[in-house]
Amino acid sequence: MFEKFGEFDSWEEINRAAAAQKAEGDYEAIKTLAEENGLDPDDAQAYIDGEEEELTTRLLAMHGKLDIESKEYKVRGMLQDWVNIIKDAAINDEAFTLGIRKKRKRLNEALAKCIDESIKNQFVVDKSISDRCCAEIKNLMGSHPLTMGDVTRKRIVEIARAYYVDNSEKPHISSVGEAVGGEA
């Protein structure tokens, strides 16, 4: 992630880097810059061809960073749904969008906070449902009731916004005392 050009703090920084590469005629560098930041290759080509004045926008840069991080952290399933919730919430919230793009702010940290919340809100699944689960689940459960974590869409947005914008959420600390996905 961000191997060649490093991490950018804003969409404006990405555009300045792209403009510098364009001025030098280094179009492959623009394509690499776009790829590293999760931007559409067609958008990079449109910028190179002069069809677009800038390589990216505030929203595209935010989406691109979350997409690159999702790929890096192998996000899938329910966690991808959570990423989509974060993207949707940030669209109309400029501070949120800009916060996501900030250096050292990581999706894995935001998702860890949401998982923590989910685990704190576990509930027992009704037996009429758990009895119909597959044999593997029943074997895993043994004599224990099936529980699931719970976190609402609203709470995912609150947690992510607090992390990316308000800085009111402390970094998630692993069992060995190291900050996960960033500095403590």
C-alpha positions in Angstrom: 0.0 0.0 0.0 1.4 3.4 -1.0 4.7 1.9 -2.0 6.0 4.3 -4.7 4.5 7.6 -3.9 3.7 7.2 -0.2 0.5 8.1 1.6 -1.2 11.4 0.8 -3.0 13.4 3.4 -5.6 14.8 1.0 -7.0 14.6 -2.5 -5.4 18.0 -3.2 -1.9 16.4 -2.5 -2.7 13.6 -4.9 -3.7 16.1 -7.6 -0.5 18.1 -7.0 1.6 15.0 -7.4 -0.3 14.1 -10.5 0.2 17.6 -11.9 4.0 17.3 -11.3 4.1 14.0 -13.1 2.1 15.3 -16.0 4.4 18.4 -16.3 7.3 15.9 -16.6 5.4 13.8 -19.1 5.6 10.8 -16.9 2.2 9.3 -17.7 3.1 5.8 -16.3 3.7 7.5 -12.9 0.3 9.0 -13.1 -1.2 5.6 -13.7 0.8 4.2 -10.8 -0.3 7.1 -8.6 -3.9 6.4 -9.4 -3.5 2.6 -8.8 -1.8 3.2 -5.4 -4.7 5.4 -4.4 -7.5 3.2 -5.6 -8.5 5.4 -8.4 -10.1 4.2 -11.6 -7.5 3.7 -14.5 -10.0 5.3 -16.9 -10.0 8.4 -14.8 -6.2 8.5 -14.8 -6.3 8.1 -18.6 -8.9 10.9 -18.9 -6.6 13.1 -16.8 -3.6 12.2 -19.0 -5.6 13.0 -22.1 -6.7 16.3 -20.8 -10.4 15.4 -20.5 -10.2 16.1 -16.8 -8.5 19.0 -15.1 -7.6 17.0 -12.0 -6.9 13.3 -11.3 -9.3 13.0 -8.4 -11.9 14.5 -6.3 -12.5 14.5 -2.5 -15.0 11.7 -2.8 -13.1 9.6 -5.3 -9.9 9.9 -3.1 -11.9 8.8 0.0 -13.5 5.8 -1.8 -10.1 4.9 -3.3 -8.3 4.8 0.0 -11.0 2.6 1.6 -11.0 0.3 -1.5 -7.2 0.0 -1.3 -7.3 -0.7 2.4 -10.1 -3.2 2.0 -8.0 -5.1 -0.5 -4.9 -4.9 1.7 -6.8 -6.2 4.8 -8.8 -8.8 2.9 -12.1 -7.3 3.9 -15.1 -9.3 2.9 -18.6 -10.3 3.9 -20.2 -8.3 6.7 -17.0 -6.2 7.1 -17.3 -5.1 3.5 -20.9 -4.1 4.3 -19.6 -2.0 7.2 -17.1 -0.3 4.8 -20.0 0.5 2.5 -21.9 2.0 5.4 -18.9 4.2 6.2 -18.5 5.3 2.6 -22.2 6.1 2.4 -22.2 8.1 5.6 -19.1 10.1 4.5 -20.5 11.2 1.1 -22.4 14.2 2.5 -20.0 14.9 5.4 -16.9 16.7 4.2 -15.1 16.5 7.5 -15.7 12.7 7.5 -14.5 12.3 3.9 -11.3 14.4 4.6 -10.7 12.5 7.8 -10.7 9.1 6.1 -8.1 10.4 3.7 -5.7 11.5 6.5 -2.3 9.8 6.9 -2.1 7.3 9.6 -5.9 6.8 9.7 -6.5 3.2 8.9 -9.6 1.2 8.0 -8.4 -1.8 10.0 -8.5 0.4 13.1 -12.0 1.7 12.4 -13.3 -1.9 11.7 -11.6 -3.2 14.9 -13.5 -0.6 16.9 -16.8 -1.7 15.3 -16.0 -5.3 16.0 -15.3 -4.4 19.6 -18.7 -2.8 19.8 -20.4 -5.8 18.2 -18.8 -8.2 20.7 -19.8 -6.0 23.7 -23.4 -6.3 22.4 -23.7 -10.0 21.9 -27.1 -11.6 22.2 -28.3 -15.2 22.4 -29.9 -16.4 19.2 -33.3 -17.9 19.8 -33.2 -21.7 20.0 -35.8 -22.1 17.3 -33.2 -20.5 14.9 -30.0 -22.1 16.3 -31.6 -25.6 16.2 -31.8 -25.1 12.4 -28.2 -24.2 11.9 -25.8 -26.6 10.1 -24.1 -29.4 12.0 -20.7 -27.6 12.0 -22.3 -24.7 14.0 -24.0 -27.2 16.4 -20.7 -29.0 17.0 -19.0 -25.6 17.6 -21.7 -24.6 20.0 -21.8 -27.8 22.0 -24.1 -27.3 24.9 -23.7 -23.5 24.8 -26.3 -21.2 23.3 -25.4 -19.6 20.0 -24.5 -15.9 20.4 -23.9 -13.3 17.8 -22.5 -9.8 18.0 -24.6 -6.8 17.2 -23.8 -3.3 16.0 -26.2 -1.0 14.3 -25.6 1.0 11.2 -25.9 4.2 13.2 -23.3 3.0 15.7 -20.9 2.0 12.9 -21.1 5.5 11.6 -20.6 7.1 15.0 -17.6 4.9 15.8 -16.0 5.5 12.4 -16.6 9.2 12.5 -15.3 9.5 16.0 -12.1 7.7 14.8 -11.6 9.5 11.6 -12.8 13.0 12.5 -13.2 13.6 16.2 -10.2 11.6 17.4 -12.2 10.7 20.4 -11.8 6.9 20.0 -8.5 5.6 21.3 -6.5 3.1 19.2 -7.5 -0.5 19.6 -4.9 -2.3 21.7 -4.2 -5.9 21.0 -3.5 -8.4 23.7 0.2 -7.8 23.5 -0.2 -4.1 24.1 0.5 -2.8 20.6 -1.7 -0.5 18.7 -3.5 -2.3 15.8 -3.2 -0.5 12.5 -1.5 2.7 13.8 0.2 4.5 16.5 -1.0 4.3 20.1 
